[in-house]
Amino acid sequence: MDNFLREIESWIIENFGKKDVNAFYGICERYAGNTVYVPSHTEIFIKRRNAEIKNKFKGNYFELAQEYGLSESQVRRIVNG
């Protein structure tokens, strides 16, 4: 196992426990030899936030803009996009 995989394994054990490292092994086994894209934390956050905004939208762009610290035009793009 190369250093990168050892580092991931150690990080999983340290942050989640030994049980979750088995899930990591399963991912390695299933996707071995393939390139797997891991999105950044920011990308995941934005996708979740946008989905939440779409679900909460009841016709008031301003209210959601205030709640999420965005401009009304950003909320419009999210809701209508």
Secondary structure, 3 states (H helix, E strand, C coil): CCHHHHHHHHHHHHHHCHHHHHHHHHHHHHHCCCCCCCCCHHHHHHHHHHHHHHHHCCCCHHHHHHHHCCCHHHHHHHHHC
